[in-house]
Structures are given as C-alpha cells and as structure tokens.
C-alpha cells in the first residue's frame, strides 16, 4: 500500500526543514498543495528542499514547476478540468464521485477518492459496493480523514494507497513549535502501518 503525504494548504517557517527530514525518513510521494498561493512561494519552498527529492514531488497548481524543477508529475483536483494542453508526463487526479473512478483511473497514474473517512465521509456500504465492482483497486487512494485509526480499513476496502494530511500535520503547531520530532515519529508509524 502506498503512502502519500499532502502538504498543509499554507506555507510556514519550518516547512522546508520538516519536508527534508521526511524525505530523509523515506517519504517517496509528496503532494505540494497550496491552493491560491503565489507560485513564487512554491518556488521558494522547492529551492530549500534538496534536489534529490524533486522526483518525489507532485504539484497541484502552477504546473510549469513540474518541468522547471524536474518534479514527479502534476495533480488535477477538479475532475472536470482537462490536462494542460501539450502536457506530457505523469499525472494524478481527485475524484469526487465514485462513478468517475472507472474512466479517470484508466488515464491517470493513480486517483484520489475524496471523503473516504472523517467529516462528510462516504458510507461503508457505498465503498464496499465500489470495491465489489472493481472501482476501488491499487490505482485508487483513500483521501479525506485518513489516520492511523483507519489505514487498516482502507486496506480491507482494497485501496492501493492512502493520502495523509491533517493526521500528520496536527503533530506540529506551526505557530508555537520548532521541534518536529513528534511529527517525524508519527510519519514512521504511518509508514509501518501501510507496509
């Protein structure tokens, strides 16, 4: 099972140090998600991360960064949005509807299915039905409310990966802390849980 880490939606002071430490601990799939932010801030963050990690980063906005920094690929959050014209390379998508999974996963490297857990979660019956129809498989990653408590359930449903955001970032107070050992320790637990 794959583990995807998605960034906080906002930038913060220790972010480059934490991301670098996570890459050193074995993070191999980071989604750079900064909705509405100026591309200048994403460029700055990327410039502070060792180049060796660029091939493990997927961008959700400012797709030109993919080629400029040699990133892994791009991610399209809006299922109605087309790929950028003349784009060549790996891409992933977010599906907001179970019925979109079939067509989307045929084209994308992998897809996120949103609202799997947490607030506004899909019902277990809906997920089990989608799994029984072959819609949930190794190319579909559980997104939304994923935590240590439900990784096993995601595996049982047949998801090929999980996307973790809040469960990881809640271990570090961006306003009051500089020590991010708890966050790194939690990442190690997540890695063990998916392996």
C-alpha positions as CSV (number, residue, x, y, z in Angstrom):
1,X,0.0,0.0,0.0
2,X,1.3,3.5,-0.9
3,X,1.6,6.4,1.4
4,X,1.1,9.9,0.0
5,X,1.7,12.9,2.2
6,X,-0.1,16.1,1.3
7,X,1.3,19.5,2.5
8,X,-0.5,22.0,4.7
9,X,-2.5,24.4,2.4
10,X,-0.5,27.3,3.8
11,X,3.3,27.9,4.0
12,X,5.1,28.1,7.3
13,X,8.6,28.8,8.6
14,X,9.8,25.2,9.4
15,X,8.2,23.6,6.4
16,X,11.3,23.1,4.2
17,X,13.2,21.5,7.2
18,X,10.3,19.2,8.0
19,X,9.8,18.1,4.4
20,X,13.6,17.5,4.0
21,X,13.5,15.4,7.2
22,X,10.5,13.4,5.9
23,X,12.3,12.7,2.7
24,X,15.3,11.5,4.7
25,X,13.0,9.2,6.6
26,X,11.7,7.6,3.4
27,X,8.8,9.7,2.2
28,X,8.6,8.9,-1.5
29,X,5.4,10.7,-2.6
30,X,4.7,14.3,-1.5
31,X,1.8,16.3,-3.0
32,X,2.5,20.1,-2.9
33,X,-0.9,21.5,-2.3
34,X,-1.1,25.3,-1.8
35,X,-4.4,26.5,-3.2
36,X,-4.5,30.1,-4.2
37,X,-0.8,30.8,-3.3
38,X,1.5,32.7,-5.5
39,X,3.9,30.4,-7.5
40,X,6.8,32.4,-6.1
41,X,6.2,30.8,-2.6
42,X,6.2,27.3,-4.1
43,X,9.4,28.1,-6.0
44,X,11.0,29.3,-2.8
45,X,10.0,26.2,-0.9
46,X,11.3,23.9,-3.6
47,X,14.6,25.8,-3.7
48,X,15.0,25.0,0.0
49,X,14.5,21.2,-0.5
50,X,17.4,19.1,-1.7
51,X,17.1,18.5,-5.5
52,X,17.4,14.7,-4.9
53,X,13.8,14.8,-3.6
54,X,12.3,16.6,-6.6
55,X,11.4,13.4,-8.4
56,X,9.1,12.5,-5.4
57,X,7.0,15.7,-5.5
58,X,3.7,16.2,-7.4
59,X,2.3,19.7,-7.8
60,X,-1.4,20.7,-7.6
61,X,-1.0,24.1,-9.1
62,X,1.5,26.1,-11.2
63,X,2.1,23.1,-13.4
64,X,5.1,24.7,-15.1
65,X,7.0,23.8,-11.9
66,X,6.9,20.2,-12.9
67,X,9.4,20.8,-15.8
68,X,11.3,23.6,-14.2
69,X,12.2,21.5,-11.2
70,X,12.0,18.0,-12.7
71,X,9.1,17.0,-10.4
72,X,7.3,13.7,-10.5
73,X,4.1,15.0,-12.0
74,X,1.0,17.1,-11.7
75,X,-2.3,16.6,-9.9
76,X,-5.6,17.8,-11.1
77,X,-8.1,18.5,-8.2
78,X,-11.1,19.3,-10.3
79,X,-12.4,16.2,-12.1
80,X,-14.0,18.3,-14.8
81,X,-10.7,20.0,-15.7
82,X,-8.7,18.8,-18.7
83,X,-5.0,18.2,-18.7
84,X,-2.9,21.2,-19.7
85,X,-2.5,21.5,-23.4
86,X,0.6,19.6,-24.7
87,X,1.3,18.2,-21.2
88,X,3.4,15.1,-21.4
89,X,4.2,13.2,-18.2
90,X,2.7,11.6,-15.1
91,X,-0.5,12.9,-13.6
92,X,-3.0,12.0,-10.9
93,X,-6.5,13.3,-10.2
94,X,-9.0,13.7,-7.5
95,X,-12.4,12.0,-8.0
96,X,-15.4,13.5,-6.1
97,X,-17.8,10.8,-7.3
98,X,-17.5,7.0,-7.3
99,X,-18.8,6.9,-10.9
100,X,-15.8,8.9,-12.1
101,X,-13.3,6.3,-10.9
102,X,-13.6,4.0,-13.8
103,X,-12.8,6.5,-16.6
104,X,-10.3,8.5,-14.5
105,X,-8.1,5.7,-13.4
106,X,-7.7,4.4,-16.9
107,X,-5.8,7.6,-17.8
108,X,-4.1,8.7,-14.6
109,X,-1.2,7.2,-12.8
110,X,-3.5,7.0,-9.7
111,X,-6.6,8.8,-8.4
112,X,-7.6,10.1,-5.0
113,X,-11.2,9.3,-4.0
114,X,-12.2,12.1,-1.6
115,X,-14.3,12.0,1.5
116,X,-13.4,8.4,2.4
117,X,-13.2,9.0,6.1
118,X,-13.8,11.9,8.5
119,X,-16.4,14.6,8.2
120,X,-18.7,14.1,5.2
121,X,-17.4,10.5,4.9
122,X,-18.9,8.2,2.3
123,X,-20.8,5.3,3.8
124,X,-19.1,2.0,4.3
125,X,-21.8,0.3,2.1
126,X,-21.0,2.7,-0.8
127,X,-17.3,1.9,-0.5
128,X,-17.9,-1.8,-0.3
129,X,-20.1,-1.7,-3.4
130,X,-17.5,0.3,-5.3
131,X,-14.8,-2.2,-4.3
132,X,-17.0,-5.2,-5.3
133,X,-17.5,-3.5,-8.8
134,X,-13.7,-3.2,-9.2
135,X,-13.8,0.6,-8.9
136,X,-11.5,0.6,-5.9
137,X,-8.2,-1.0,-6.6
138,X,-4.4,-0.4,-6.4
139,X,-4.8,2.7,-8.6
140,X,-7.2,4.4,-6.1
141,X,-6.0,6.1,-3.0
142,X,-8.2,6.9,0.0
143,X,-8.3,10.7,0.6
144,X,-10.0,12.6,3.4
145,X,-9.8,11.9,7.1
146,X,-7.2,9.2,6.8
147,X,-5.4,8.5,10.1
148,X,-3.6,5.6,11.9
149,X,-7.1,4.5,13.0
150,X,-8.5,3.7,9.6
151,X,-5.5,2.7,7.4
152,X,-6.4,-1.0,8.0
153,X,-10.0,-0.3,6.9
154,X,-8.7,1.4,3.7
155,X,-6.6,-1.7,3.0
156,X,-9.6,-4.0,3.6
157,X,-11.6,-2.0,1.1
158,X,-8.9,-2.6,-1.5
159,X,-7.4,0.9,-1.7
160,X,-3.9,0.9,-3.2
161,X,-2.8,3.8,-1.1
162,X,-3.8,6.5,1.5
163,X,-3.3,10.3,1.4
164,X,-2.4,11.7,4.8
165,X,-2.5,15.4,5.7
166,X,-4.1,16.5,8.9
167,X,-3.3,13.4,10.9
168,X,0.4,14.1,10.3
169,X,0.5,17.9,10.4
170,X,-1.6,18.1,13.6
171,X,1.5,16.7,15.4
172,X,3.2,20.1,14.9
173,X,2.0,23.6,15.9
174,X,3.2,25.8,13.1
175,X,2.8,28.9,15.3
176,X,4.4,27.8,18.5
177,X,6.8,24.9,17.9
178,X,10.2,24.4,16.3
179,X,10.8,20.8,17.4
180,X,9.1,18.5,15.0
181,X,10.2,15.1,16.5
182,X,6.6,14.1,17.2
183,X,5.7,14.7,13.6
184,X,8.6,12.6,12.3
185,X,7.9,9.8,14.8
186,X,4.2,9.8,13.6
187,X,5.4,9.6,10.0
188,X,7.4,6.5,10.9
189,X,4.3,4.9,12.4
190,X,2.3,5.7,9.3
191,X,4.9,4.1,7.1
192,X,4.9,0.9,9.2
193,X,1.1,0.8,9.1
194,X,0.9,0.9,5.3
195,X,3.8,-1.6,4.7
